[in-house]
């Protein structure tokens, strides 16, 4: 792994290293054998402005793609992007992920028209989607031909936890330490330390108000 990088030889060195490591979480330690981290041989980076910090883990079949006028993708130290997560930037959109965040498989992060900022130590479960834009829906014209619009970017603050299948839409801020339940659609801000769920997501309780029995049930 000390020879691993994005060059042809570096990719070959990474491929050799995978011979001796199990798949999935079993390869996470490879990211710490080289400051340049681990980028799976099957991952695809088609983006000319990806900024990787030290010890990043990019798993199998992850795609990072730059569309027309896409902005940068910044991935912080120790971030893990697991298999088949798809990241794209376009039309002025950009992405920044803070250190030690974990993004589980099959997430879709589409930074178009505005930015997506994901903080440090954020936990994102599989199948989550982030969309800081929408289509116009004026009558008399195909939706696919109408311009994209946005209410603003998406901000996910530090230490948040998003459950399986959460969808976050434009103009939303999820506060520090908030928890969003599985299958929720977030259309409005979630305050710091809140527990929210539903379609659309609404605050059910504050973490500070949980009793010991509720904490045990959630855990």
KEKE-3310 file (N, C-alpha, C; in steps of 0.2 Angstrom, whole numbers, plus 5000, padded with zeros to 4 digits):
npx = (5004:5011:5014:5003:4992:4984:4990:4994:5003:5001:4988:4988:4996:4988:4978:4985:4987:4974:4973:4976:4967:4951:4935:4925:4922:4933:4944:4946:4957:4968:4968:4975:4988:4995:4997:4990:4979:4966:4960:4948:4951:4941:4934:4928:4935:4930:4933:4940:4944:4946:4949:4958:4960:4971:4972:4960:4946:4940:4927:4923:4917:4913:4908:4914:4910:4911:4900:4894:4901:4904:4908:4921:4926:4928:4936:4937:4950:4952:4939:4926:4920:4908:4904:4898:4892:4887:4893:4891:4895:4889:4884:4888:4888:4895:4904:4908:4916:4917:4930:4932:4920:4907:4900:4888:4885:4878:4873:4867:4874:4871:4877:4871:4868:4869:4878:4884:4887:4894:4897:4910:4913:4900:4887:4880:4868:4865:4858:4854:4850:4854:4850:4852:4843:4830:4818:4810:4792:4783:4768:4765:4777:4790:4795:4809:4815:4815:4822:4834:4831:4834:4832:4843:4858:4863:4866:4874:4877:4891:4893:4880:4867:4860:4847:4843:4840:4836:4831:4837:4833:4834:4840:4841:4846:4854:4855:4869:4873:4860:4847:4840:4827:4825:4820:4815:4810:4818:4813:4814:4823:4832:4834:4848:4853:4841:4828:4822:4809:4799:4788:4784:4800:4798:4801:4803:4807:4819:4836:4842:4831:4828:4824:4832:4827:4822:4833:4840:4831:4832:4846)
npy = (4994:5006:5011:5015:5025:5037:5035:5024:5014:5015:5012:4998:4993:4995:4986:4974:4974:4971:4957:4951:4955:4954:4958:4973:4980:4974:4979:4991:4995:4996:5009:5016:5012:5020:5037:5042:5035:5023:5018:5009:4997:4995:5007:5023:5038:5052:5066:5082:5089:5084:5083:5076:5072:5065:5047:5042:5032:5024:5014:4999:5001:5014:5030:5045:5059:5072:5084:5096:5111:5108:5109:5108:5093:5089:5079:5074:5070:5053:5050:5038:5031:5020:5005:5007:5020:5035:5050:5066:5082:5097:5111:5122:5117:5110:5099:5095:5085:5082:5077:5060:5055:5044:5036:5025:5010:5013:5026:5042:5057:5071:5085:5098:5114:5120:5120:5105:5102:5092:5088:5084:5067:5062:5050:5041:5031:5017:5019:5033:5049:5065:5080:5096:5103:5106:5101:5113:5115:5120:5121:5113:5110:5098:5091:5086:5095:5107:5120:5118:5122:5130:5130:5133:5127:5111:5107:5097:5095:5092:5076:5071:5059:5049:5039:5023:5026:5039:5055:5070:5086:5102:5117:5114:5112:5101:5100:5100:5084:5079:5067:5057:5048:5032:5031:5044:5060:5075:5091:5103:5113:5104:5105:5107:5092:5086:5073:5067:5061:5054:5059:5073:5075:5078:5085:5074:5072:5079:5075:5077:5076:5063:5048:5035:5023:5025:5028:5016:5008:5014:5012)
npz = (5000:5002:4990:4984:4974:4963:4951:4937:4940:4954:4956:4952:4962:4973:4969:4970:4984:4988:4987:4998:5008:5016:5009:5009:5025:5029:5022:5027:5035:5026:5022:5031:5030:5021:5019:5008:5008:5004:4988:4980:4967:4959:4960:4952:4947:4939:4938:4939:4950:4963:4980:4991:5008:5020:5023:5018:5014:5000:4993:4985:4968:4970:4963:4957:4950:4938:4931:4919:4922:4936:4953:4966:4974:4990:5002:5018:5031:5035:5031:5026:5012:5007:4997:4980:4982:4975:4968:4962:4954:4948:4937:4945:4958:4973:4984:5001:5013:5030:5042:5046:5044:5040:5026:5021:5010:4993:4993:4986:4981:4975:4970:4963:4957:4969:4985:4995:5011:5022:5039:5052:5058:5055:5053:5040:5034:5023:5007:5007:5001:4993:4988:4982:4974:4962:4949:4939:4936:4927:4917:4901:4896:4894:4909:4910:4902:4908:4918:4931:4948:4965:4982:4990:4998:5006:5022:5033:5050:5062:5069:5067:5063:5051:5047:5038:5021:5021:5014:5009:5005:4995:5003:5016:5033:5044:5061:5073:5080:5078:5075:5062:5058:5049:5032:5031:5024:5022:5023:5029:5041:5054:5071:5082:5090:5090:5088:5074:5062:5049:5035:5028:5037:5055:5071:5084:5097:5109:5110:5123:5131:5133:5142:5152:5149:5136:5129:5129:5122:5109:5106)
capx = (5000:5015:5015:4996:4990:4979:4993:4993:5006:4998:4982:4991:4999:4982:4975:4989:4985:4967:4973:4978:4963:4944:4931:4920:4925:4939:4949:4947:4964:4972:4968:4980:4995:4997:4994:4986:4973:4964:4954:4947:4953:4934:4931:4929:4935:4930:4932:4947:4945:4944:4954:4958:4965:4975:4969:4953:4944:4935:4926:4921:4912:4911:4909:4915:4909:4910:4896:4896:4902:4904:4913:4926:4924:4933:4935:4942:4954:4949:4932:4925:4914:4908:4903:4892:4890:4888:4894:4892:4894:4887:4881:4890:4887:4901:4903:4913:4914:4922:4934:4930:4913:4906:4895:4887:4884:4872:4871:4867:4875:4871:4878:4869:4866:4871:4883:4882:4892:4893:4902:4914:4910:4893:4885:4875:4866:4864:4853:4852:4850:4855:4848:4851:4840:4823:4816:4804:4786:4778:4764:4765:4784:4792:4799:4816:4818:4814:4828:4834:4831:4836:4831:4849:4862:4862:4872:4873:4882:4895:4890:4873:4866:4855:4846:4843:4835:4834:4832:4838:4831:4837:4839:4840:4851:4852:4860:4874:4871:4853:4846:4835:4825:4825:4815:4812:4811:4819:4812:4815:4829:4831:4838:4854:4851:4834:4827:4816:4807:4793:4788:4791:4802:4797:4805:4799:4810:4826:4840:4843:4825:4827:4826:4837:4823:4821:4840:4841:4827:4835:4852)
capy = (5000:5012:5013:5016:5032:5037:5033:5017:5010:5015:5008:4991:4992:4994:4979:4968:4974:4968:4950:4949:4958:4953:4963:4978:4983:4971:4983:4998:4996:4998:5016:5018:5010:5025:5043:5044:5031:5017:5019:5003:4997:4996:5014:5027:5045:5055:5073:5084:5093:5080:5085:5070:5072:5059:5041:5041:5025:5024:5007:4996:5004:5021:5034:5052:5062:5080:5086:5102:5117:5105:5112:5103:5088:5089:5074:5076:5065:5047:5048:5031:5030:5013:5003:5009:5027:5039:5057:5070:5089:5100:5118:5126:5113:5107:5094:5095:5081:5083:5071:5054:5054:5037:5035:5018:5009:5015:5033:5046:5063:5075:5092:5102:5121:5123:5115:5101:5102:5086:5089:5079:5062:5061:5044:5041:5024:5015:5021:5040:5053:5072:5084:5103:5106:5103:5103:5117:5110:5124:5117:5114:5109:5092:5092:5085:5101:5113:5122:5116:5127:5128:5135:5134:5121:5107:5107:5092:5097:5087:5071:5069:5052:5048:5032:5020:5028:5046:5059:5077:5091:5108:5122:5111:5112:5097:5103:5096:5079:5077:5060:5057:5041:5028:5033:5051:5065:5081:5096:5109:5112:5100:5108:5103:5088:5083:5066:5068:5056:5055:5061:5076:5074:5082:5083:5070:5073:5081:5069:5079:5074:5055:5045:5029:5017:5027:5028:5009:5006:5017:5009)
capz = (5000:5002:4983:4981:4973:4957:4945:4934:4945:4961:4956:4952:4969:4977:4967:4973:4991:4990:4987:5005:5013:5014:5006:5013:5031:5030:5019:5030:5038:5021:5021:5036:5028:5017:5020:5002:5009:4999:4983:4977:4960:4955:4960:4946:4948:4933:4941:4939:4956:4969:4985:4996:5014:5022:5025:5015:5011:4995:4992:4978:4963:4971:4957:4958:4943:4937:4926:4916:4927:4942:4958:4969:4979:4996:5006:5024:5033:5038:5028:5023:5007:5005:4990:4975:4983:4968:4970:4956:4955:4941:4937:4951:4964:4976:4990:5006:5018:5035:5044:5050:5042:5037:5022:5020:5003:4989:4994:4980:4983:4969:4971:4957:4958:4976:4988:5000:5016:5027:5044:5054:5062:5053:5051:5035:5033:5016:5002:5008:4995:4995:4982:4984:4968:4960:4943:4938:4934:4923:4913:4894:4894:4897:4915:4909:4898:4912:4921:4938:4953:4971:4988:4994:4999:5011:5027:5039:5054:5065:5074:5065:5061:5046:5046:5031:5016:5022:5008:5011:5000:4995:5008:5023:5038:5050:5066:5076:5084:5077:5073:5058:5057:5043:5028:5032:5019:5026:5019:5033:5046:5060:5076:5085:5096:5089:5085:5069:5058:5045:5028:5029:5044:5060:5077:5089:5104:5109:5114:5130:5135:5133:5148:5151:5145:5129:5126:5129:5116:5103:5106)
cpx = (5004:5016:5008:4995:4985:4983:4992:4996:5003:4992:4983:4993:4993:4978:4978:4987:4979:4967:4974:4973:4956:4941:4928:4924:4932:4945:4950:4954:4969:4973:4973:4987:4998:4994:4989:4979:4972:4958:4954:4948:4946:4931:4933:4929:4936:4928:4939:4948:4943:4950:4953:4963:4968:4970:4962:4952:4938:4934:4924:4916:4909:4913:4909:4915:4908:4906:4898:4896:4902:4909:4917:4922:4930:4931:4940:4945:4950:4941:4932:4919:4914:4904:4897:4889:4892:4888:4895:4891:4893:4884:4882:4890:4894:4899:4909:4911:4919:4925:4930:4922:4912:4899:4894:4885:4877:4869:4871:4868:4876:4871:4877:4866:4868:4876:4880:4888:4890:4899:4906:4910:4902:4892:4879:4874:4866:4858:4850:4853:4850:4854:4847:4848:4834:4822:4810:4798:4781:4774:4766:4772:4786:4797:4807:4819:4818:4821:4828:4834:4833:4834:4837:4852:4860:4868:4870:4879:4885:4890:4883:4873:4860:4853:4845:4838:4833:4836:4832:4837:4834:4835:4838:4847:4849:4858:4864:4871:4863:4853:4840:4833:4825:4819:4812:4814:4812:4818:4813:4820:4827:4836:4843:4851:4845:4834:4821:4815:4800:4794:4782:4793:4800:4800:4800:4801:4817:4830:4841:4837:4824:4829:4830:4833:4823:4828:4842:4837:4830:4842:4852)
cpy = (5006:5015:5015:5023:5031:5036:5026:5013:5009:5011:5000:4989:4991:4987:4973:4968:4970:4960:4947:4952:4956:4959:4968:4981:4980:4974:4990:5000:4998:5005:5020:5016:5015:5031:5045:5040:5025:5019:5012:5002:4997:5003:5018:5034:5049:5063:5075:5089:5090:5081:5080:5072:5065:5053:5040:5034:5026:5017:5005:5000:5011:5025:5041:5056:5069:5081:5093:5108:5114:5108:5106:5098:5087:5084:5074:5069:5059:5046:5041:5032:5023:5011:5006:5016:5031:5047:5061:5078:5092:5107:5122:5123:5110:5103:5095:5090:5081:5077:5066:5053:5047:5037:5028:5017:5012:5022:5037:5053:5068:5083:5097:5109:5124:5118:5111:5101:5097:5087:5083:5073:5061:5054:5043:5034:5023:5018:5029:5044:5061:5076:5091:5107:5103:5105:5108:5113:5115:5120:5118:5113:5103:5094:5091:5091:5107:5114:5119:5123:5125:5133:5136:5127:5117:5107:5102:5093:5091:5082:5069:5062:5051:5041:5030:5024:5035:5050:5066:5082:5098:5113:5120:5111:5107:5098:5097:5091:5077:5070:5060:5050:5038:5030:5040:5055:5072:5087:5103:5107:5108:5103:5104:5099:5085:5076:5068:5062:5058:5058:5067:5075:5079:5080:5080:5071:5076:5076:5071:5077:5067:5053:5038:5024:5019:5026:5020:5006:5008:5013:5002)
cpz = (5000:4995:4980:4980:4966:4951:4943:4939:4952:4961:4955:4959:4973:4975:4970:4981:4993:4990:4994:5010:5011:5012:5011:5019:5032:5027:5022:5032:5032:5020:5026:5035:5024:5018:5014:5003:5004:4995:4979:4970:4956:4955:4954:4948:4941:4935:4942:4945:4962:4974:4991:5002:5015:5024:5023:5013:5006:4992:4985:4974:4965:4965:4960:4952:4943:4930:4924:4922:4935:4947:4961:4973:4984:5001:5012:5026:5037:5036:5025:5018:5005:4999:4986:4977:4976:4970:4963:4958:4948:4942:4943:4958:4966:4982:4994:5011:5024:5038:5048:5049:5039:5033:5019:5012:5000:4990:4987:4983:4977:4970:4965:4960:4965:4979:4993:5005:5022:5032:5046:5058:5061:5051:5046:5033:5025:5013:5004:5001:4997:4988:4983:4978:4967:4953:4943:4935:4931:4918:4905:4892:4897:4903:4914:4905:4902:4916:4929:4942:4960:4976:4992:4995:5005:5016:5033:5044:5058:5069:5073:5063:5057:5045:5039:5027:5017:5016:5011:5005:5000:5001:5015:5027:5043:5055:5069:5081:5083:5074:5068:5056:5050:5039:5028:5026:5023:5021:5022:5038:5051:5065:5079:5090:5095:5086:5080:5065:5054:5038:5028:5036:5049:5066:5082:5096:5103:5113:5121:5134:5136:5140:5147:5148:5138:5125:5125:5123:5109:5101:5104)
residu = (UNK:UNK:UNK:UNK:UNK:UNK:UNK:UNK:UNK:UNK:UNK:UNK:UNK:UNK:UNK:UNK:UNK:UNK:UNK:UNK:UNK:UNK:UNK:UNK:UNK:UNK:UNK:UNK:UNK:UNK:UNK:UNK:UNK:UNK:UNK:UNK:UNK:UNK:UNK:UNK:UNK:UNK:UNK:UNK:UNK:UNK:UNK:UNK:UNK:UNK:UNK:UNK:UNK:UNK:UNK:UNK:UNK:UNK:UNK:UNK:UNK:UNK:UNK:UNK:UNK:UNK:UNK:UNK:UNK:UNK:UNK:UNK:UNK:UNK:UNK:UNK:UNK:UNK:UNK:UNK:UNK:UNK:UNK:UNK:UNK:UNK:UNK:UNK:UNK:UNK:UNK:UNK:UNK:UNK:UNK:UNK:UNK:UNK:UNK:UNK:UNK:UNK:UNK:UNK:UNK:UNK:UNK:UNK:UNK:UNK:UNK:UNK:UNK:UNK:UNK:UNK:UNK:UNK:UNK:UNK:UNK:UNK:UNK:UNK:UNK:UNK:UNK:UNK:UNK:UNK:UNK:UNK:UNK:UNK:UNK:UNK:UNK:UNK:UNK:UNK:UNK:UNK:UNK:UNK:UNK:UNK:UNK:UNK:UNK:UNK:UNK:UNK:UNK:UNK:UNK:UNK:UNK:UNK:UNK:UNK:UNK:UNK:UNK:UNK:UNK:UNK:UNK:UNK:UNK:UNK:UNK:UNK:UNK:UNK:UNK:UNK:UNK:UNK:UNK:UNK:UNK:UNK:UNK:UNK:UNK:UNK:UNK:UNK:UNK:UNK:UNK:UNK:UNK:UNK:UNK:UNK:UNK:UNK:UNK:UNK:UNK:UNK:UNK:UNK:UNK:UNK:UNK:UNK:UNK:UNK:UNK:UNK:UNK:UNK:UNK:UNK:UNK:UNK:UNK)
# end
